[in-house]
Amino acid sequence: MKETEKKEATAKTGTAGVNARRNAALGAILSAGGGICWGLSGSMGQYLFDYEGMDSRWLVPIRLGLAGVILFFYCLLRYRKELFRPWKTRIDRRDLLIYGILGISCCQFLYFLTIQLSTAGVGTILQDLSPVMILLVTCVAEKRRPGVLEIISILLALVGVILITTHGNIGHLSVPVSAIVTGTLCAGCVTVYNVEPKRLLDEYPVTILQAWAFLLGSACLSALFHPWTWGYRPTAMGYFGIAFVVIVGNVIAFTSYMAGVRMIGPNKAILYGFSEPITAAIVGIFVFRNVFTVFDGIGFGMVFLMMYLISKKSERSA
């Protein structure tokens, strides 16, 4: 009898191990897939700004609104009973507003504004300063100073971004200061939506949170920029680009990435999310003929090493 129980326990342990590895692999794929979709979407945004004459203040409210409507009707069919539940308690309403407006929506606007002011590659690498910001928020919350590895990570991020934004010529910025400012602010918003929704992600399906975040962002940005008064009319390629950034860049990317966050945690997910700047850089080099120097490559490597060190430090602390 004891032998049988041992075999059953071993079988259960083996099954649990297989499931854990499967979930880890799936979480990595979802996180990396979300990053690739963002990279492609950012590159499409660069095309729309450079060749179709669009403006981020016109595009982003429409993009968020369309994505929000798509996800809302999907949730209405699949999560009808839960769809309006986040609005029923004060703490959920507060967290959803922070997550949806200060996190997702402001991040989206600042990300595309940075691309409009520079390139998709610059936009994506600047928003990847978010791990440093998450680290600093953690240090403040825990009332401690950064450790040696954490200080090294911060320095790697700063030097990496300097190399990318100057192409190695420290005395000359190759990226407008305005783009550096908006890209850095975008990283702050990424920090918000990686840190803030932990409780919400445990309580509600990702798609519900995304639907409300997109709709909230569209409403706020539309009230601010009045895109219906611009009189802009897209070409056929412009409409295709809008559909692409809505479906690939919003619906698929955010849902995929946040599902990855739920499965493997934000520390690992943000590492796999480095597929975003790599994708944007590759498209920028081969499609838009963006300048990419050896110093840019070193800068990318430093930013990735920063993300790796912070991720490993967070895992050991967990």
N, C-alpha and C positions, 0 to 999 in steps of 0.2 A: 504493500500500500504506500509506504514511504517512498519507494523507488518511483512509483507512478506519479506521486505528487511532485517529486523533484523534476521529473521529465516535463510535467505540465508547467512548472515554474520556469524551467529553462526555455521552453517553447514560447512562453509569454514574454520573457525577457528578450529573446531573440526577435520576436515580432515587434516589440516596442522599439528595439534598436533599429530595425529596418524602417519602421514608420518614421522615427526621428530623423534618420538619414534622408529618407524620401522627402520629408517636410523641409529639411534644411536645403536640399538640392532645389526643390520647387520654389522655396523662398528666394534663393539666390537667382534663379532664372527669372522670376517675376520682378525682382528689384532691378536686375540688369536690363530686362526687357523694357521696364518703365523708363530707365535712363536712356536707352537707345531711342525710344519713341520721343522723348523730350529733345534729344539731340537732333533728330530728323525734323521735329516740329520747329525748333529754333532756327534751323537752316531754311526751312520753308518761310519762316517769318522774315529772315534776311532777304529772301527772294522777293517777298511781297513788298517790303519797304524799299528795296533798291530798284526793282524793275516794274512794280505795279503801282507805285506811288501811294501806298497805304500809310496810315499813321497808327501808332500803337494806341493812341487815345480813341481811335475809331474801331480798331480791330478787336482789342481785348474785351470791351463790354459785350460786343456781339458774340465773340468766341465763347465767353463764359456763359452767356445767356443760352445759346444753342446747346452747349454741352449740359447745362443744368436741366434744360427741358427734356433732353434725351434721357438722362439718368433719372429724372423725376418720374417719367412715365414708366420706365423700367421698374423702379422701386414701387410704383403704384400697383403694378402687376404682381411683383414678387414679394414685397414687404409691406403690403397695404396696412396691416395692423400696427406696424412699427414706424411707419413713415413720419408721422407727426409727433411721435413720442418725445423726441429731443426738445420740443417746445413746451412740454408740460411741467417741467421743474425749473426753478430759477437757476440752479447751478449748471444744468445742461444747456439752458439758453445762453448763459454767460460764456461757457466754454465754446459753444458752437459759433457764437458771434466772434470771439477772439480767433478761433481756428479758421473760420470761413472768410472773415474780412481782413484781419491783420496778418493772417498766415497765408492761406491759399491765394486770395484775390490780389492783395498787395504784391505778393511774390510774382504772380503772373504779369501784372502790369509793369512792375519794375524790371522784370526779366526781358520782356519784349521792348521796353523803352531802352534798355542797355544795348540790345541787339540793334535797334534802330540807330543808336548813337555810335555804335562800333561794329562788331560782328557777332555771329552766333557763338563762335569759339570763345571770345572774350566774355560774353554774357554767361556762358555756362561755367567757365573756370572761376569767375568772380563769385558766383553763387555757391561754389564749392568751398568758400571760406566758412560756411556754416558750421562745420565740425569744431573749428576754433571757437566760434561764438557759443556753441553748445557747451564746450569745455569751460569757458569763462563763466557761463551761467551756473554750471554745476559747482564750480569753485566758490562762487558767491553764495549759492544755496547751502553748501556744506561748510561755509566759513573757514576756508583753508586756502593756502597758497598753491599755485600749480607746482607739480613735481618736476624733476629734471627732464624726464621724457616729454612731459607736457610743454615745458618751455621750449624744448628742441622742436616740438611739433609746431608751435606758434611761429618760431623763427623760420622754419621750413616754408610755412604757408606765406609769410610775408616776403621772403626772398624769392620764392617761386612766382608769386604774383608780380613782383617788381620786374623780374626777368621777362615775363610774358608781356607786360604792358610797356616795356621799353625795348624789346628785342635785344636785350643785352647792353644797350647804350644808355647807361644810367642817367646821363645828362639830358636825354631827350625822350619824352613820353610819346609812344606811338599810338596811344589810346587817349581820347578826350577825357579831361578830368571829370566832366559831367557823367560819362559812362562809368568811370571808376566809382563815383559816388552812388549812382543808382544801382550798380552791380553789388556794391557792398551792402546797401540797404536791402537789396533782394536777398542776400545771404542771411540777414537778420530775420526776414520773413520766413525763410526756410527753417531757421532755428525755431520759430514759433510753431510751425505746423509739424515739426518733428518732436518737440517737447510737450506741447500743450495737449494733444489729443489722446494721450495714453489711456486715460480713463474712458473717454468716449469710444475709442477703438475696442475696448473690452466690452462695452455696453451695446454698441450698435454696429450693423454691417457697414463696411467701408463705403459702399455705393450710396447709402443714405446720407452719410456725412458729406460726401463729395457733391451730391445733388444740391443739398442746401448751401454748401460753400460756394458753388458756382452761381447759383441763383442770387445769393446775397451779394456776391461780388459784382455781378452784372447790374443789379439794381443800384448799388452805390456808385459804380463807375459811370453808369448811364446818367444818373442824376448830376454827376460832377462834370461830365464832358459833352452831354447832349449829342451823341453820334448821329441821331436822326436829322440834325440841322446842317450837317456837313455837305450834303449834296454829292457825296462821292458815289460813283457807279463802277463796280468792279468789272473787269473783262471776264471772259470765260475761264481763263487761267486763274484769275483772281478768285472766282467762285470756287474753283477746285482747291486753291490754296487755303481758303477759309474752311472748307469741308475737311481738309487734311489736318489743319491745326486743331480743329474741334474734335474730330474723331480719334486721331492718332495722338495728338498732343495733350488733350484733356481727358476724354472718356477712357481711352485705353491706358495712357501713361500713368495718370494719377491713380486709377483703380488698381492697376498692376503693381505699382510701386508701394502703395499703402498696404496692399495685401501681403507683399513681401515683408514690410515692416512688422506686420502682425505675426508673421510666421518665424522670422529670424531676429527681430528686434531692430531698432533704428541704427545701432552701432555697426552691425554687419551690412544692413541694407544700404547705408550711405556709402560703404565701400564699393558695393556692386553698382551703385548709382554713378560711379565714375565713368561708366560706359557712355554717359551723356556728353561730357566735354570731348571725349575721344571721338565719338560719332560726329559731333559738330566740327571738330578740327579736321577730320578726314574729308567731310563734305566740303568744308571751306577751302581746303587746299586744292581738291580736284575739280570742284564745280565753280567756286567763286574766285579761284586763284588767289586766295588770301596768302599773305606773307607768313611763312613758318620757318624760323631760324633754329639753329642748334640750341640757342639760349631758350627759345620757346619750349623745345623738347625737354631741356633740363628743368625749366620751370614747371612743366606738367609733371615730370617725375617727382619733383619736390612736393608738389601739392598732393600727389597720390601717396607718397611716403608719409606725409603728415596725417592723411586720413587713416592709413594703415596703423600708425603708431597710436593714434587716439582710439581707434577701434579695439586694438589689443589691450590697451590700458583699461578701457571700459569693461572689457570681458573679464579681466583679472579682478576688477573691483566689484563685479556683480556677485 
